[in-house]
Amino acid sequence: PKPEPDVFLESAKRLKVEPQYCLVIEDSINGVKAAKNARMKCLAVTNTFTEDKLMEADYVVNNLSNFDVGWLK
């Protein structure tokens, strides 16, 4: 279970993508921790928790329409 990174690492393995090239989209504190434990970038959405609780993520938005894809570059 999260915050263990196993689910994200297995997904990257199956996709044949190195973890540092993955972006995890999460809305929970443990999900963000799992993504960071997997050495992946993390976009957190404030559906369940407030922004201050998700600050470990690389990027935090209120909804996905506020996400700037240019950030990925």
N, CA, C and O of each residue as an XYZ file, in Angstrom:
292
protein
N       0.828     -1.213      0.000
C       0.000      0.000      0.000
C       0.864      1.266      0.000
O       2.005      1.250      0.460
N       0.315      2.336     -0.511
C       1.008      3.616     -0.501
C       1.243      4.032      0.950
O       0.357      3.818      1.776
N       2.356      4.599      1.292
C       3.332      5.295      0.473
C       4.450      4.432     -0.105
O       5.440      4.963     -0.609
N       4.307      3.126     -0.041
C       5.286      2.275     -0.723
C       5.170      2.532     -2.228
O       4.060      2.664     -2.743
N       6.292      2.605     -2.934
C       6.265      2.977     -4.351
C       6.017      1.820     -5.321
O       6.041      2.019     -6.535
N       5.783      0.627     -4.802
C       5.728     -0.572     -5.641
C       4.776     -0.467     -6.832
O       5.143     -0.855     -7.941
N       3.573      0.043     -6.628
C       2.594      0.108     -7.715
C       3.098      1.012     -8.841
O       2.894      0.705    -10.015
N       3.747      2.109     -8.498
C       4.260      3.021     -9.515
C       5.483      2.432    -10.214
O       5.625      2.561    -11.430
N       6.357      1.793     -9.458
C       7.538      1.187    -10.058
C       7.161      0.038    -10.994
O       7.767     -0.123    -12.054
N       6.172     -0.753    -10.610
C       5.713     -1.847    -11.472
C       5.075     -1.296    -12.754
O       5.265     -1.851    -13.836
N       4.333     -0.222    -12.624
C       3.727      0.405    -13.811
C       4.804      0.890    -14.773
O       4.706      0.667    -15.979
N       5.827      1.549    -14.249
C       6.921      2.023    -15.095
C       7.635      0.856    -15.765
O       7.987      0.924    -16.943
N       7.840     -0.196    -15.016
C       8.511     -1.385    -15.566
C       7.706     -1.967    -16.722
O       8.266     -2.285    -17.772
N       6.405     -2.107    -16.536
C       5.549     -2.671    -17.586
C       5.493     -1.775    -18.812
O       5.367     -2.259    -19.937
N       5.587     -0.471    -18.596
C       5.587      0.481    -19.707
C       6.975      0.654    -20.327
O       7.134      1.312    -21.354
N       7.973      0.049    -19.681
C       9.371      0.156    -20.128
C       9.840      1.618    -20.153
O      10.458      2.088    -21.108
N       9.512      2.312    -19.047
C       9.894      3.710    -18.886
C      10.634      3.847    -17.558
O      10.181      3.333    -16.535
N      11.757      4.531    -17.575
C      12.500      4.770    -16.346
C      11.685      5.680    -15.421
O      11.022      6.602    -15.895
N      11.726      5.431    -14.107
C      10.919      6.215    -13.165
C      11.089      7.733    -13.286
O      10.116      8.474    -13.140
N      12.290      8.194    -13.547
C      12.509      9.646    -13.614
C      11.800     10.300    -14.796
O      11.712     11.526    -14.856
N      11.292      9.502    -15.738
C      10.557     10.026    -16.884
C       9.041      9.872    -16.723
O       8.291     10.102    -17.672
N       8.595      9.490    -15.540
C       7.171      9.281    -15.270
C       6.585     10.476    -14.523
O       7.269     11.152    -13.755
N       5.309     10.711    -14.771
C       4.550     11.710    -14.029
C       3.366     11.006    -13.384
O       2.548     10.387    -14.065
N       3.286     11.107    -12.080
C       2.181     10.539    -11.321
C       1.205     11.667    -10.998
O       1.613     12.746    -10.568
N      -0.078     11.413    -11.208
C      -1.119     12.361    -10.826
C      -1.823     11.777     -9.612
O      -2.362     10.672     -9.665
N      -1.812     12.523     -8.524
C      -2.324     12.021     -7.249
C      -3.184     13.070     -6.564
O      -3.112     14.260     -6.873
N      -4.002     12.599     -5.626
C      -4.801     13.524     -4.822
C      -4.726     13.194     -3.329
O      -5.530     13.682     -2.535
N      -3.748     12.357     -2.961
C      -3.628     11.997     -1.547
C      -2.196     12.193     -1.068
O      -1.251     12.174     -1.856
N      -2.061     12.378      0.224
C      -0.742     12.565      0.827
C       0.114     11.328      0.615
O       1.267     11.445      0.200
N      -0.423     10.146      0.890
C       0.349      8.918      0.716
C       0.654      8.640     -0.751
O       1.695      8.062     -1.062
N      -0.228      9.037     -1.649
C       0.033      8.877     -3.077
C       1.200      9.739     -3.531
O       2.049      9.292     -4.302
N       1.239     10.977     -3.048
C       2.357     11.868     -3.362
C       3.649     11.287     -2.801
O       4.672     11.273     -3.485
N       3.609     10.811     -1.569
C       4.805     10.206     -0.967
C       5.264      8.987     -1.759
O       6.464      8.785     -1.944
N       4.323      8.177     -2.227
C       4.675      6.993     -3.013
C       5.341      7.395     -4.323
O       6.329      6.784     -4.730
N       4.814      8.403     -4.975
C       5.412      8.879     -6.226
C       6.835      9.369     -5.994
O       7.740      9.038     -6.760
N       7.033     10.151     -4.947
C       8.367     10.669     -4.651
C       9.303      9.543     -4.215
O      10.492      9.573     -4.532
N       8.774      8.540     -3.483
C       9.587      7.384     -3.106
C      10.016      6.575     -4.335
O      11.036      5.886     -4.310
N       9.224      6.670     -5.408
C       9.558      5.978     -6.659
C      10.485      6.825     -7.533
O      10.871      6.405     -8.623
N      10.840      8.020     -7.048
C      11.696      8.938     -7.800
C      11.015      9.436     -9.077
O      11.661      9.626    -10.108
N       9.698      9.643     -8.988
C       8.916     10.129    -10.121
C       8.440     11.541     -9.836
O       8.314     11.941     -8.679
N       8.177     12.294    -10.893
C       7.557     13.608    -10.744
C       6.114     13.390    -10.323
O       5.501     12.378    -10.663
N       5.580     14.346     -9.584
C       4.217     14.192     -9.092
C       3.429     15.486     -9.249
O       3.876     16.560     -8.849
N       2.253     15.357     -9.836
C       1.281     16.427     -9.933
C       0.176     16.088     -8.950
O      -0.468     15.045     -9.074
N      -0.050     16.951     -7.982
C      -1.091     16.720     -6.979
C      -2.289     17.611     -7.278
O      -2.145     18.785     -7.619
N      -3.473     17.022     -7.142
C      -4.724     17.741     -7.354
C      -5.441     17.819     -6.004
O      -5.578     16.816     -5.302
N      -5.890     19.012     -5.657
C      -6.483     19.235     -4.337
C      -7.953     18.815     -4.288
O      -8.824     19.620     -3.959
N      -8.221     17.558     -4.614
C      -9.587     17.028     -4.508
C      -9.937     16.683     -3.067
O     -11.033     16.985     -2.595
N      -9.006     16.055     -2.380
C      -9.261     15.539     -1.037
C      -8.517     16.333      0.031
O      -9.043     16.568      1.119
N      -7.303     16.742     -0.284
C      -6.460     17.452      0.678
C      -6.141     18.852      0.162
O      -6.142     19.096     -1.045
N      -5.873     19.754      1.077
C      -5.522     21.125      0.710
C      -4.090     21.186      0.193
O      -3.290     20.275      0.405
N      -3.797     22.275     -0.486
C      -2.477     22.452     -1.102
C      -1.344     22.309     -0.086
O      -0.321     21.694     -0.389
N      -1.508     22.858      1.093
C      -0.442     22.790      2.098
C      -0.141     21.352      2.518
O       0.973     21.069      2.958
N      -1.098     20.446      2.395
C      -0.886     19.035      2.741
C      -0.194     18.261      1.615
O       0.343     17.177      1.842
N      -0.209     18.821      0.406
C       0.334     18.125     -0.773
C       1.628     18.754     -1.287
O       2.056     18.474     -2.407
N       2.243     19.594     -0.479
C       3.403     20.375     -0.918
C       4.628     19.538     -1.289
O       5.550     20.055     -1.920
N       4.658     18.273     -0.917
C       5.781     17.421     -1.307
C       5.766     17.134     -2.811
O       6.780     16.732     -3.380
N       4.614     17.341     -3.447
C       4.497     17.137     -4.892
C       5.313     18.196     -5.628
O       5.632     19.250     -5.076
N       5.643     17.899     -6.874
C       6.391     18.859     -7.690
C       5.510     20.009     -8.162
O       5.986     21.121     -8.389
N       4.227     19.725     -8.306
C       3.290     20.718     -8.812
C       1.939     20.434     -8.179
O       1.533     19.275     -8.108
N       1.233     21.457     -7.718
C      -0.076     21.290     -7.085
C      -1.077     22.202     -7.793
O      -0.809     23.384     -8.007
N      -2.235     21.638     -8.155
C      -3.294     22.410     -8.810
C      -4.628     22.113     -8.135
O      -4.789     21.093     -7.465
N      -5.580     23.022     -8.324
C      -6.932     22.820     -7.800
C      -7.738     21.878     -8.676
O      -8.596     21.144     -8.185
N      -7.465     21.898     -9.969
C      -8.079     20.951    -10.896
C      -7.158     20.820    -12.104
O      -6.286     21.661    -12.320
N      -7.351     19.779    -12.880
C      -6.418     19.491    -13.972
C      -6.458     20.534    -15.086
O      -5.502     20.643    -15.854
N      -7.525     21.289    -15.190
C      -7.571     22.336    -16.215
C      -6.606     23.477    -15.885
O      -6.302     24.292    -16.755
N      -6.123     23.547    -14.645
C      -5.143     24.562    -14.241
C      -3.704     24.113    -14.450
O      -2.776     24.852    -14.121
N      -3.505     22.928    -14.984
C      -2.151     22.415    -15.146
C      -1.544     22.935    -16.449
O      -2.146     22.799    -17.514
N      -0.368     23.522    -16.366
C       0.352     24.040    -17.520
C       1.269     22.948    -18.058
O       2.265     22.602    -17.422
N       0.938     22.405    -19.225
C       1.717     21.315    -19.812
C       3.161     21.756    -20.064
O       4.061     20.916    -20.094
N       3.394     23.037    -20.242
C       4.749     23.547    -20.430
C       5.662     23.248    -19.260
O       6.884     23.213    -19.411
N       5.076     23.032    -18.091
C       5.860     22.666    -16.906
C       6.630     21.376    -17.122
O       7.711     21.205    -16.560
N       6.096     20.468    -17.923
C       6.755     19.182    -18.149
C       8.070     19.320    -18.898
O       8.940     18.458    -18.781
N       8.222     20.368    -19.649
C       9.445     20.568    -20.421
C      10.523     21.043    -19.521
O      11.645     21.276    -19.971
